[in-house]
Amino acid sequence: MGPAAMMYARHVTRPPLLLAVVLACTPGSATTSDVPGTSTGEASDVATTIHTSATSTTPSTDEPTLATTTAAGAGAGGCGDGVIDPGQLCFAPARSITIGTTPVALDVGDLDGDGLLDLVAVDIAGQTVQRLRGLGGAEFELLAPALPSFQPRGVVIADLNGDPRLDIAVADLGLGAMTVYLATGPGEFGGPTSVKAGERPRALLAADLDGKGRLDLVAANEDSDNLTVSLADGHGGYFAPIPYPVGLAPYDLTVADFDGDDHLDLVSADKDAGTVSILLAVDDGSFAAAITRAVVPEPRTLAVADLDGDGARDIVAASYTYPYLSVVLGDGAGGFAEKAGYVPFVVGVYAVVAADLDHDGAHDIVGVNHDLHEVVVIRNIGAGKLPFYAFYPVGRNPFDLIVRDLDGDGALDVATADSGSGSVTILRADP
């Protein structure tokens, strides 16, 4: 039976500003898997829900009380038996790989075509793009030499020229550009070329925005308060970037179809505005003016998922400085709730991802706590009921995370970019 990390659950005894409840208040029972052989805990004992205030979009910053629990798996087996049981949350102890000075962002993809997932991390202080070759079993080795960069902040792995090898693109704060490294062979890359962005691009993504079967690039530009969309020209290059204004200091962005028209829309987290900006797509790869919603102050990171089970995508925004998450509920037709709901969380969050970690069919929320050096999981047991908070130690000062099945066993693993320890940490699922 494999080891698993101790789990901590927050008892939310006094939800802040509980004046109206967006989602159902009385969750059914559920269990989580942690240390094999321990007793079962009821989700209703520690349940919280997404709340809204009738008077304010900013809840009190009172911290919920803390209590430690251990819980057994919901399925027939325990952690480490190799069987993925719905409701189980199992991780082996974390393993860290030293890769450089200050890694701040990660992505994953099979760079060398061997069928195993590889990792790419950008090291902002070390001015490098580091590649970690997958060895199987969620094991990785650092490759040399690193790819040179100036001030890399975001990274994406994608086939950018249709050859169809996977390439690497980096958002470079100092250059005001997206730097592209095209693959020249399995796991090998040519010298960098630049695609213009706005001022101080912090994040980027690659997606087919105009429906032509090519991946376009989008950057979130902190100092020019916009997103720049660079459409692929079909010859391995990009047309001049088109700027789209959003809120002040966009820190993060992601892509999703919010209105069901089969065109990808954009959303940004606008740190200095305290908003998210949603840009609905037009079918030619352009976007309508931004729709804004007030969220948690100083939002730095985003995730998109259907949290309440109504079939529409919702937006999660997290702040580094405030102890709660904002949730903007979508209606599936391009409309969004006027007031954001909120979920008590933790101070110090630098990245969030929505993923079904416990295989129960509901998206959970996974974040990294930069200050407490840990991964935080909020389990969703359906209809937006978010009862358990689990904490897993990783490297120092994590800035970013990815959630993927890194070892091919069907269970989702977590990798973090740890800026304070110069490492990448792997939390391997241990079903």
N, C-alpha and C positions, 0 to 999 in steps of 0.2 A: 504494500500500500504506500503510495508516494506521499511525501510531505506536502503540507499546505500552510500558507501564512495565516496567522491569527487574524480574526475579523473583528472589527469594532462597529457597533451600531449606535446611531444617535437616537435617543428618545426625545422626540419633539413634543415636549410637555406644554409649551406655551407658544404656539405659532404666532408670529408678529402680525398685528393688524388683521385678525381673522374676522372680517366683516362680511365677506361674500366668498363663496367657494365656487370656482369654475368647474372643477371636476368632482366626482363622487367622493364623499368624505369617509365612507366606511368600507375600507378594503377587506377582502376576504383573507383567510389565512394563507400563508405561503412559507416555504422554508428555504434556507440557503445552505449551501455546503461549505464547510470550512475545515475544521479539524475532525478527521474521521473518528467516530465513536462517541461524539458528544451529543448533548440533548438537542431536541428540536425547539426552535423559537417561532412564535407566531408573529406574522407581519403586522397584525393589528396592534400589537403592543408598541410598535415603534413607528407607526405610519405617519407620514406627512403627505400633503396634497399640494397641488398648485392653487395658490390663493390669489385673490385680488382685493384691493382696498377700494371702498366707495368714495374715499376722500383724497387718496394720494396714490401715486404709482411707486412711491418709495417706502418700503416697510421699515419698521424699527430694526435696529442692528443688534438687538438682544440675541445672544448666542443660545441655542438650545442646550440643555444639559447633556452630559456625556455619560454613557454607560458601556461597559464591555460585555459582549456576549459571545458565545460559541454556538454554532448551529449545525445540525446534521443535514445530509443531502436529502432532497425531496424524492429522489428516485430510490430504486431498490438497493443500489450499491453506494459506496462512499467514494471519496476522492481517491484517485490513484488506481482505480480498477479498470480504467480505459474505456468505460462506458459513459457516454454523454447523456445524462439524465436531465430533463427539463426542470429548472429550478435550482440546479447546482451551480455554485460559484466556487471554483477550485483553481488555485495557483500554486505552483512550486515556488520555493524561495528564489528571489531575484538573482540574476547573474549580470555583472557589469563588464563592459569591454572598454578599456581606455583607448580613445581615438584621437585626442588632440587637446586643445586649450579650452574653448568655449562653444561647444555644439549647441545650436539653438533651434534647429528644425530638422525634420526627418521625412523621408518618403520610402516606399517599398516597391519593388518590381523585380522581375527576372531579367537582369542586365546581360547575362551571358548565355541565355537560352538553354540552360541545363535542367530546367524544370524546377529549380529551387529558387525561392524568393531571396533577393539581396536587399541590403539597406543602403541608403545614401543619407549622410548627415552633413549639414553645413556648419563650419566652425568660423564664427564671425571674427574672433580675436586672432585665431591662427591663420585667417585669410585662405582657407582651403575648403574644398568639397571632398569629403571622405567617403570611400566606398567600402562596404563590408560584404564580402562574398558569403552567400548562404552555403552551409555544409550539410544541411539536413538536421532534423531534430531541434530546430530553433537555435542552432549553433552558428556562429559567424566568425570570420577572420578578417582583419583589417588588411586592405590591399595598399600597395605602394607602387608608384608615387601618388600622392594626393593631387587632385586637380586644382590649379591656382584660381583664386578669386580675390576680390578686393574687400568688400564688406557685405558678405552674403547673409541674408536674413530669412528668406523662404526658399523652398525647393520643391520641385515636382519631377516625377519620372513619367515619361510618356513618349510615344512614337511621334516625333514632331515633323518628320519629313516623309513618312509613308514608305519606308524602305524594307521591312517593318521592324527594325531593331528599336529597342527602347533608348531614348535620349534623356538628357538631364537639362533642366532649366532652373535658374537661380534668380531670385529677386535681390539685386545689389543696391543697398541703401546709398552707398557713396557715389556710385556711378549713375544713379537715376535710370537704371536700365534692367532688363531681364537678360541674363547671360545664358547662352545656349551652348551646350556641349553635345555635338552630334556623334552618335556611335559610328566607329570605323570598323568594328569587328566585335566578336563576342566579349563583352565587358571592357572594350577599349574605346577611347574617345579622342576626338580631335581637339584642337585648340578652341578657346572660347570665341564666340561671336556675340554681338550685342543687338538687342531689340529695344528701341527706345521706350521708356515708361514715363511716369511723372516724377515728382520730387520725392525722394526717400521712399521707394517702394518697399513695403514690409512683407507682403504676402503675394502669392500668385497662384494661378490654376491654369490647367489646360483642358479645353473642352471644345466640342464641335458646336459652335454657336450659330452658324449660318446654314447648317444642314448639308454641307457639301462633302462630308466625309473626311474632312481634315481637322486637325486639332488647332484651335486658336488659343492665344494667350491673353490673360487678364491679370493686371497688377493692381493692388490697393496701395495708393500713394499717400503717405501720411502728411507730407508738407504741402501738397497741391490739392488736398481735399477732394480727390476724385478717384475713379477707377478708369484705367486705360485699357481699351480693347484693341488688340492687334490681330486682325484676321489673317489666316494663312493664305499665301498667294498661289499655292499649288505647285511651287517649284522649290520647296524647302525654305522659303523666306516668308516675310511678313509685310503687310501693308503698313503705312504710317498709323500710329496709334490714334484711336478716337477717344477723347476724354468724356466721361460722364460724371457730373458733379454729384457728390454724396455729402454726408455730414462731415464735421471737422475731424481731421486726423483719423482716417480709416486705418485700422490695425489688422483686420482680418477680413477674408471674404470666402464665400462658398457659392455653389451653384446647385440649382434644383428647379424642377418644373412645378411652380406654385399654382398655375391656373389650368393645368390639364390640356394645354394646346400642343403638347409634344415639342415645344421649344424651351430651351434651358434659360432660366432667369438667374439673376445675380442678387446677392445680398451681402452687405458689408457691415462690420461692427465699427461704429464711429466713436472713437474713444473720447475726444474732447467735447462732442455734442451730446453724449449720453443717449445715442439712438442707434437703431439699425435702419439701413436704407435698402429697400427692395426695388430692383429695376426689372420690370417685366419685359420680356423679349418681344420684338417684332420679327416677322418671319425672314427678314433679310440679314439677320445678324446684328441689327441695331436694337436699341432699348429705349423704352419710354422714360420720362422723368421719374426720379426716385419717389417712392412712397416711404415715409419715415414713421417710425414708432419709437416713443420714449421707452427706454429699458433701464437696467441697472446703471448707475453712474460709472463712467470710465470703462465701458465694455472693451475688452481686448481680444476676445475670441468667440467663435460661433460654432454651432452645430445645427443641423437640420434633420428632423425625423418626425414621423407621425407618433407623437407621444400619447395622445388620448384615444387612439384607435378608431377615429372617424374617417380614415382614409385620406385625410388632408395633411400636408406637410406643415409642421410647426417649426418655429425658430427658437433656439436656445442661445442666450448671450450670457457670458460670464465676465466678472470684473476681478481684477487683481486686488482691489482695495476694499470691496464690500462683501459681506458674508451671505450673499444669496445669488441665485440665478434668476434671470428673467426668462419667461416663456411667452412668446407671441404666437397665439393660436391662429392657424390659417383655416380658411373655409374651402380650399380646393379650387376656387374659381378666381384666385388672385386677390381676394379680400383678406383682411387681417383684423383681429380684435383691436379696438381702440386703446385699451389698457392692457399692459403686459401683466400676466400672472407672475408669481415668484415661488421659488422653492428655497428653503434655508440651505445654505451650503457652507463654504469655508472661505476665509480670507487667504489670498496668496495664489489664486488659480490663474495659470497662464495659458492653458489650452483645454478645450473640451471636445469630446467626440461622442456621438450617439451610436450605440451598437447593442445588439442583443447578446450580452456576455453569458447569460445563464440559460439561453436556448428555450425560453418559455414563450417566444413569439412577440414579446414587447421590447421596445428599444429602451435600454438603460442609458444613463449618462455617466461618462468616464472623464475624469479631469486629472491634471497634474497640479499639485500644490507646490509651488516654487519654494516657499519659505520653510515648509515642514518636510520637504524631500520625500514626497509620497504620491502614489496614485490613489485617487478617491473614486469609488464606484457608488452611484445611487441606483439601486435596483428598482425597476418599474414592473409591478406585478399586474399591469393591465389597466386600461382606461386612465392612464396618467397617475396611478397610485404609486408613489415613490417611497417605499418604507425603509430600506436598509442603507446605511452608509458604511462602506467597507474601506479600510485604509491599508495600503501595501507599501512598505518602504522601498525606495529606489535610490539612484544616485543623488548627489547634492544639486539643489536648485534646478529641477527639471523645467524646461521651457516648452517642450512640445512632446506629443505622443502620437503613435499610430496604433490602430487596433486591426489586426489581420490574423488569419490562420497561418502562422509562420512555419509550422512543422507539418502541415498536411494531415492532421489527425481529426479535422472537423470542428475543433474547438478554437475559439478566438483567443489569441495571445496579445500582449501589449508590449510595445517598445517605447522607451522615453529617451529624449536628448537632454543630458544632464550638464547644464552650463557650468555648475560649480565644481564638478569633479572631472570634467573633460571626458565624459564617458557616455556610452549608450547602454541602457539597462534593459534586459529582457525579462518580462514576467510571462513565463510559459504556463498556459492552462494545463491542469493536471486532473483531467476527469477520471 
